[in-house]
């Protein structure tokens, strides 16, 4: 009688190790903040490690902190003027720009729902990037996209003193990078099977901007960001959705990926 082949259990979540590690780091940081830090300490952590545009404007843009206070007080009620001035002066008092916040803000989240949504998108779009590019390119692309999201957010909101946090800018960059090959037509692999999405050669930019599925995806993505900016989803975060950071990260991922892609346009080989 033929021997039975042992049944192999398929993993429920077949994620690259680097993607799993990234999600676990985000979860661990948020859990530590929620369960081990007091509200006062957590508030200070956010102030120290989040992107605060007015802080950059004062430190690097030559803007006077009192100008920021006056701008914030415009249109505010009399009762709100003093608290606004006190908060702004507390944020801007030391005059430090804290450039590391261009990266550290991506490690913090406003709520468990906020973290869950970013983790889902990170798993969805980080997986093909990690499989195609490896760990260090995955990290580099994520970091550059996070920085791009922070820079565009600050450029559009230079007088803002509300902290901006979340991995959405980095995730948006991974999403844009994946679009270069996820919508490419399937080809035959040398093993005699159809290629997986992450194995397909990158499309030329002239082709991608005429690719109907990509254009639909792009339209839905921008419409979703606009909708989230206008209608605040319940439980998403304690503040408004930073759509500017999403767009900034997306643009960086879209234009940086061809220089990081180990598979050339013709798809003949993968570099080391």
VOSEDREN-109755 format. One record per residue (C-alpha): residue number from 1; residue in one letter; y, z, x. Coordinates in steps of 0.25 Angstrom, whole numbers, plus 5000, padded with zeros to 4 digits. Layout:
N
NODE   i aa   yy   zz   xx
NODE NUM  A    Y    Z    X
...
This chain:
272
NODE   i aa   yy   zz   xx
NODE   1  X 5000 5000 5000
NODE   2  X 5014 4997 5005
NODE   3  X 5022 5009 5010
NODE   4  X 5034 5012 5001
NODE   5  X 5047 5010 5008
NODE   6  X 5055 5023 5008
NODE   7  X 5067 5023 4999
NODE   8  X 5080 5024 5006
NODE   9  X 5091 5031 4999
NODE  10  X 5104 5023 4999
NODE  11  X 5117 5032 5002
NODE  12  X 5126 5034 4989
NODE  13  X 5138 5031 4997
NODE  14  X 5136 5021 5008
NODE  15  X 5149 5023 5016
NODE  16  X 5152 5020 5030
NODE  17  X 5152 5033 5038
NODE  18  X 5167 5032 5041
NODE  19  X 5171 5030 5027
NODE  20  X 5163 5042 5023
NODE  21  X 5169 5050 5034
NODE  22  X 5183 5046 5030
NODE  23  X 5181 5050 5015
NODE  24  X 5174 5064 5019
NODE  25  X 5186 5067 5028
NODE  26  X 5196 5064 5016
NODE  27  X 5188 5073 5007
NODE  28  X 5187 5084 5018
NODE  29  X 5202 5084 5020
NODE  30  X 5205 5085 5005
NODE  31  X 5194 5095 5002
NODE  32  X 5200 5104 5014
NODE  33  X 5214 5103 5008
NODE  34  X 5209 5106 4994
NODE  35  X 5200 5118 4997
NODE  36  X 5205 5124 5010
NODE  37  X 5220 5122 5010
NODE  38  X 5230 5130 5002
NODE  39  X 5240 5122 4993
NODE  40  X 5251 5125 5003
NODE  41  X 5243 5121 5015
NODE  42  X 5238 5108 5009
NODE  43  X 5252 5105 5005
NODE  44  X 5256 5106 5020
NODE  45  X 5244 5098 5024
NODE  46  X 5249 5086 5015
NODE  47  X 5263 5088 5020
NODE  48  X 5259 5087 5034
NODE  49  X 5249 5076 5033
NODE  50  X 5254 5067 5022
NODE  51  X 5263 5055 5023
NODE  52  X 5277 5059 5018
NODE  53  X 5286 5047 5019
NODE  54  X 5299 5055 5020
NODE  55  X 5294 5062 5032
NODE  56  X 5292 5049 5039
NODE  57  X 5306 5044 5035
NODE  58  X 5312 5056 5041
NODE  59  X 5304 5056 5054
NODE  60  X 5304 5041 5057
NODE  61  X 5314 5034 5047
NODE  62  X 5326 5042 5050
NODE  63  X 5328 5047 5036
NODE  64  X 5335 5060 5035
NODE  65  X 5327 5071 5027
NODE  66  X 5339 5074 5019
NODE  67  X 5339 5060 5014
NODE  68  X 5325 5061 5010
NODE  69  X 5328 5074 5002
NODE  70  X 5340 5067 4995
NODE  71  X 5332 5055 4991
NODE  72  X 5321 5064 4985
NODE  73  X 5331 5072 4977
NODE  74  X 5337 5060 4971
NODE  75  X 5333 5060 4956
NODE  76  X 5327 5074 4957
NODE  77  X 5330 5085 4947
NODE  78  X 5339 5096 4952
NODE  79  X 5327 5106 4952
NODE  80  X 5319 5096 4961
NODE  81  X 5329 5093 4971
NODE  82  X 5328 5106 4979
NODE  83  X 5312 5106 4980
NODE  84  X 5313 5091 4984
NODE  85  X 5322 5094 4995
NODE  86  X 5314 5106 5000
NODE  87  X 5301 5098 5000
NODE  88  X 5307 5086 5007
NODE  89  X 5314 5095 5018
NODE  90  X 5300 5102 5020
NODE  91  X 5293 5089 5022
NODE  92  X 5304 5083 5031
NODE  93  X 5309 5095 5038
NODE  94  X 5302 5093 5051
NODE  95  X 5306 5079 5052
NODE  96  X 5292 5075 5057
NODE  97  X 5286 5062 5053
NODE  98  X 5271 5066 5055
NODE  99  X 5266 5052 5057
NODE 100  X 5251 5056 5057
NODE 101  X 5253 5057 5041
NODE 102  X 5252 5042 5041
NODE 103  X 5237 5045 5043
NODE 104  X 5235 5059 5038
NODE 105  X 5240 5057 5024
NODE 106  X 5227 5048 5022
NODE 107  X 5218 5060 5024
NODE 108  X 5225 5068 5012
NODE 109  X 5223 5066 4997
NODE 110  X 5230 5072 4985
NODE 111  X 5218 5075 4977
NODE 112  X 5203 5073 4976
NODE 113  X 5205 5061 4967
NODE 114  X 5214 5055 4977
NODE 115  X 5204 5057 4988
NODE 116  X 5192 5052 4979
NODE 117  X 5199 5039 4976
NODE 118  X 5203 5036 4991
NODE 119  X 5189 5040 4995
NODE 120  X 5183 5030 4985
NODE 121  X 5192 5019 4990
NODE 122  X 5189 5023 5005
NODE 123  X 5174 5022 5002
NODE 124  X 5176 5008 4995
NODE 125  X 5185 5001 5005
NODE 126  X 5183 5009 5018
NODE 127  X 5168 5006 5018
NODE 128  X 5169 4991 5020
NODE 129  X 5180 4993 5031
NODE 130  X 5171 5004 5038
NODE 131  X 5159 4995 5037
NODE 132  X 5166 4983 5042
NODE 133  X 5175 4989 5053
NODE 134  X 5169 5002 5057
NODE 135  X 5175 5016 5058
NODE 136  X 5187 5014 5067
NODE 137  X 5192 5002 5061
NODE 138  X 5190 5009 5047
NODE 139  X 5198 5021 5052
NODE 140  X 5209 5012 5059
NODE 141  X 5211 5004 5046
NODE 142  X 5212 5017 5038
NODE 143  X 5222 5023 5047
NODE 144  X 5231 5011 5048
NODE 145  X 5230 5009 5032
NODE 146  X 5234 5024 5030
NODE 147  X 5246 5022 5040
NODE 148  X 5250 5010 5032
NODE 149  X 5250 5017 5019
NODE 150  X 5258 5028 5024
NODE 151  X 5268 5019 5031
NODE 152  X 5270 5011 5018
NODE 153  X 5271 5023 5009
NODE 154  X 5282 5029 5018
NODE 155  X 5289 5016 5019
NODE 156  X 5290 5015 5004
NODE 157  X 5293 5030 5001
NODE 158  X 5301 5035 5013
NODE 159  X 5308 5046 5006
NODE 160  X 5295 5052 5000
NODE 161  X 5291 5066 5003
NODE 162  X 5278 5067 4995
NODE 163  X 5266 5067 5004
NODE 164  X 5257 5054 5003
NODE 165  X 5242 5056 5006
NODE 166  X 5229 5049 5004
NODE 167  X 5220 5039 5010
NODE 168  X 5224 5028 5001
NODE 169  X 5232 5020 5011
NODE 170  X 5220 5020 5021
NODE 171  X 5210 5016 5009
NODE 172  X 5220 5005 5005
NODE 173  X 5219 4999 5019
NODE 174  X 5204 4999 5019
NODE 175  X 5204 4993 5005
NODE 176  X 5214 4982 5010
NODE 177  X 5205 4980 5023
NODE 178  X 5192 4978 5015
NODE 179  X 5199 4968 5006
NODE 180  X 5199 4958 5018
NODE 181  X 5184 4957 5017
NODE 182  X 5179 4963 5004
NODE 183  X 5184 4951 4996
NODE 184  X 5178 4941 5006
NODE 185  X 5167 4932 5001
NODE 186  X 5153 4937 5005
NODE 187  X 5146 4929 5016
NODE 188  X 5132 4929 5021
NODE 189  X 5128 4939 5032
NODE 190  X 5120 4935 5044
NODE 191  X 5109 4944 5038
NODE 192  X 5108 4935 5026
NODE 193  X 5115 4944 5016
NODE 194  X 5129 4943 5010
NODE 195  X 5139 4951 5018
NODE 196  X 5144 4964 5014
NODE 197  X 5159 4965 5011
NODE 198  X 5162 4972 5024
NODE 199  X 5155 4961 5032
NODE 200  X 5163 4949 5026
NODE 201  X 5173 4942 5035
NODE 202  X 5187 4946 5033
NODE 203  X 5195 4936 5024
NODE 204  X 5208 4929 5030
NODE 205  X 5220 4934 5024
NODE 206  X 5223 4921 5018
NODE 207  X 5210 4922 5010
NODE 208  X 5211 4936 5006
NODE 209  X 5224 4934 4999
NODE 210  X 5218 4923 4991
NODE 211  X 5205 4931 4988
NODE 212  X 5205 4934 4973
NODE 213  X 5197 4947 4974
NODE 214  X 5206 4952 4985
NODE 215  X 5218 4949 4977
NODE 216  X 5213 4956 4964
NODE 217  X 5209 4968 4973
NODE 218  X 5223 4968 4979
NODE 219  X 5230 4967 4965
NODE 220  X 5221 4978 4959
NODE 221  X 5224 4987 4971
NODE 222  X 5239 4985 4971
NODE 223  X 5239 4987 4956
NODE 224  X 5231 5000 4957
NODE 225  X 5240 5005 4967
NODE 226  X 5252 5002 4958
NODE 227  X 5246 5008 4946
NODE 228  X 5242 5021 4954
NODE 229  X 5257 5022 4959
NODE 230  X 5262 5021 4945
NODE 231  X 5251 5029 4937
NODE 232  X 5247 5042 4944
NODE 233  X 5232 5044 4943
NODE 234  X 5228 5058 4938
NODE 235  X 5222 5066 4950
NODE 236  X 5225 5055 4960
NODE 237  X 5235 5063 4969
NODE 238  X 5246 5073 4967
NODE 239  X 5256 5062 4970
NODE 240  X 5259 5047 4968
NODE 241  X 5250 5036 4973
NODE 242  X 5255 5031 4986
NODE 243  X 5253 5016 4983
NODE 244  X 5262 5013 4995
NODE 245  X 5251 5019 5005
NODE 246  X 5240 5011 4998
NODE 247  X 5248 4998 5000
NODE 248  X 5252 5001 5014
NODE 249  X 5237 5005 5018
NODE 250  X 5232 4992 5010
NODE 251  X 5242 4983 5018
NODE 252  X 5238 4989 5032
NODE 253  X 5223 4988 5029
NODE 254  X 5225 4973 5024
NODE 255  X 5232 4969 5036
NODE 256  X 5226 4977 5047
NODE 257  X 5211 4975 5043
NODE 258  X 5210 4961 5050
NODE 259  X 5213 4967 5063
NODE 260  X 5203 4978 5061
NODE 261  X 5192 4969 5055
NODE 262  X 5180 4968 5064
NODE 263  X 5175 4955 5057
NODE 264  X 5183 4943 5060
NODE 265  X 5187 4933 5049
NODE 266  X 5175 4924 5052
NODE 267  X 5166 4936 5051
NODE 268  X 5157 4932 5063
NODE 269  X 5156 4946 5069
NODE 270  X 5161 4960 5069
NODE 271  X 5168 4966 5081
NODE 272  X 5164 4979 5088
